[in-house]
Amino acid sequence: MDITGILLIIATTLFFPGIIIRIKSILSGRKGPGIFQPLKDIWRLFRKGAVYSETSSLIFQIAPAIYFSSVLAAISFIPFGDSPGLISFKWDFVCFAYVLALGKFFMIISSLDTGSSFEGMGASREALYSMLVEPAFFILMGSFALLTGYESFFEIFRSLHFGSYVSYAVGVLAAFVIVIIAMTENSRMPVDDPKTHLELTMVHEVMILDNSGFDLGLILYAANLKFAMYGALIANFFLTPGKEWFYSIPIFIGVQILFAMTVGIIESFMARFRMNHNPQFIFAVTSISLLIFLGVLFVTGKFIAA
Amino acid sequence: MSLSVVALFSIAFFVILTIVIRADWKSNIALLAVLFSAGLSSYIAVKTFFGESFQEIFDGGYVFGTIPVRADALAGWFILLTNFTSLTGILYGRSYMKSYENQPGNLSLHFASYMINHFSMIGIFLIQNFLAFLCFWEIMTISSFLLVIFEHGKMATIKAGINFLVQSHIGVLFLTIGFIYISHHTGSYDFNAINEYSRSVGPSAGSLLFICFFIGFAFKAGFVPFHTWLTYAHPAAPAHISGVMSGVIIKLGIFGILRMLLLINMDYLAMGCIVLLISLLSGVYGVMLAIVQHNVKKLLAYHSIENIGIIGMGIGLGLIGLGLNNSYLTFAGFTGALLHSLNHSLFKSLLFFGAGTVYQKTHTMEIEHLGGLIKKMPQTAILFLIASLAICGLPPFNGFVSEFIIYSGLFNGINQEHILFSILMIGSVSGLTLIGGLAMLCFTKAFGIMFLGKERHLYHEPVHEAKNAILFPKYLIAIFIILIGLLPQFFVGIAVIPAGLFTAVKNLTGQPAEFFPLFQSISMSAFALILLSILLFGIRWLVASPNRLVSPTWGCGYTGPGAKLQYTANSFVRSYRKLVRPLLMMNKKEEKIKGVFPGPVGLQTNPYDRMEAVLIDFPIKYLKGFFNAFRFFQNGKVQFYILYGIIFIVLAIIISLIVETLN
């Protein structure tokens, strides 16, 4: 058991949203807030009072806490280089995805709990998109299980080694798929614009319209954690060779910064899709992960065996 | 005197007692009878888990031959899960039927059918004689039919019941063909004859035989495309019957398939692929249609098809494991299928009971008409939520455990030698993921619209929490749902005993060593998740400012929000519906707005099953036309009917004489 990974992920959340915001402000030629501004906002929210809708019930009160703890629990499955995650067992990635889904389930019903005319809209979209994106993750993990012959996060990442050119291509595609999954799950730019001011065009933001105070802080911080979590997954692709901490920690931080910058750049130069184009975009991710699977079949020589 | 005879006579006694006793006592007698036969059969079932086999042999005379009553761990497993659901079903049904005490005759029939149904199910698990098995199967079918048509005054109920009866008998036809074929070749009615016969003729004939039995049992289980009766019968029946039907009666089909699997020597690999593909289709198709349903019970009925698909995926996986001589695949597949059968019987009966409570209080099953019930019936709502989370396969509830086992088998199967299996397995993995995601969409809709928000409709009478007698059986089920989720190692430990029967078919090694530590880890992470949530909730209590206000929901500046402004179930699934429109059949009636001052206009959408339209309605239309040509036979004159009889007898004699002379 090793908690370096978890500590690093939490450390990443301190600067991750700040970097996105800085990149966006630099690219649009604004002065922009400091790197720690998003964190300060969350801290302020934690201590603020809250307003609850009179329509809402118990579900609305417990959902943010369950959502947050589901993300934390999911993080405990993520390995860090040579050390396994806090909880590690065979096929733990199934548990990882389903724990995240539990949190999402509660967020969706909590938004329906307010009886709002907008929040159900966001909930419906979030449920649909996360349903569409999930097969991509599972196909990706299945491909890696096939490539390495191992079946848990830790063992897969430990034994992942890039032998041929095809496997490099597989690695790049996999990183790309995880970036897109992270963007979709976090409701970021090509799928959803977190900065939009029109409720009709929101996905995640509109779901949490009625949350305030501590609860809103939890939800916002959980989004940061989720980003850092997917960043950690990407970082794990590159952590395998460096056994010593003075290699792996800088690589980890470097990958996270790069990831945050990528998100910032994507958000600066891309517009949000029309709502009905989103499913097509997400299907494309699934087909890319299928490409990865075919690539892996090629690398492992199954085509020839057949 | 043997146990079976005791059970038979006491059930007969209880049935007579129910008929003669006072109306308000009938339910208690039914409870007593179910308790009695459940106790007796559980005793046999538990013994099988300790390796003690149970066997009684009766002499059925010239017609039946010897009737063996045998119990193994497979029968034991299904007996236990049937007993639990039947017991909670009658506990719930007792209170549910209170309002019908003004119809004593109808009530006697109902409760007598319930007892007979329970008894015949246990008979099906134990009896291993073709003819006696078919008799019990028939008794079970007819008693379920009587249970379904309790409210026979309604046209829809009678139609659903007859649909069920007809389709069940098509299943029986396939079973009968299989049984006749074997008894013709072996001259025996004993189930062991199937085994001996299939070993003597080789795997390809065995496969054909298995397909015949599979279709027969699939009608009962509700695999697509044999599912169409299910979505009518479940909503038509009273809530506790829907729960028992979905929980255990359709599991009889699963039991039959598993029993035949143990007996028939076949081409395991090919059959495994077929079963896996059919199950995948059932799973995805069931949940896809469930989402667009707006009647709670119909929605739950489609989810039964989905869950049968998941169970079938486990069976298919296990079969492929047997074909590849892979002990992990076999083990994970069958353990997953068995455990999911139990899990489904738990959460599905809880969901149906919850829906029944809602129906009794609000007198509607339309999701669009409900809303805000969590404030009026909080316990019912929380119980429904637990079952919804469990059916979506989310941790820390029971559905996750069995789905995890099946996932583990599928991922293990990816690493097979042959590319075909890698592709099949990855396809199944994405199918199972899709099923999970769609189930989440469906149950966020069902729970969110039914119980949350504001009332969407004016209820006829004030709605309040159900009585304790209604809640008690539901809590009982919920406890098991949570226990299996939190301590899976214990329940998986029991499920592996019947699963071991299947690995023994090919003398594969028993359970793999890595199996149990897995469930300890799952149990650990489930506890961690719960502790974290509680901890966070505590922190929230401490840190968050006590300054809390209550105000109307944010309406974007609009200050007159009403219940009609809320998001509806139809709009919640609209983007999904548009996405899958080519695959579904939505009958839409839309009135156009006309003129400057338009009158009231309406929009009506009606989801329909495309498979039903193609496989049932279309042939029936043409069959009707064809058979109409022969209507002159049925002219209502007795003389003609006697003439037909004589013609038939003469023809039978002449044909047999001709055949004899030719030979």
Interface residues (C-beta under 8 A of the other chain):
Chain A: F46 R47 K48 G49 A50 V51 Y52 S53 E54 T55 S56 S57 L58 I59 I62 A65 I66 F68 S69 S70 L72 A73 S76 F77 I87 S88 F89 K90 W91 D92 V94 C95 A97 Y98 V99 A101 L102 K104 F105 I108 I109 L112 D113 T114 G115 S116 S117 F118 E119 G120 M121 A123 S124 R125 A127 L128 S130 M131 L132 E134 P135 F137 F138 I139 M141 G142 S143 A145 L146 G149 E151 E199 L209 D210 G213 F214 D215 L218 M275 N276 P279 T286 F293 L297 K302 F303 A305 A306
Chain B: G371 G372 I374 K375 P378 L385 L389 C392 G393 L394 P395 F400 F404 Y407 S408 F411 N412 I414 N415 E417 H418 I419 L420 S422 M425 I426 V429 S430 T433 L434 G436 G437 L438 M440 L441 F443 T444 F447 G448 I449 L452 G453 K454 E514 P517 L518 S521 I522 M524 S525 A528 L529 L532 S533 L535 L536 F537 R540 V543 A544 S545 P546 N547 R548 L549 V550 S551 P552 T553 W554 G555 C556 P561 A563 L565 Q566 Y567 T568 S571 F572 V573 R574 S575 Y576 K578 L579
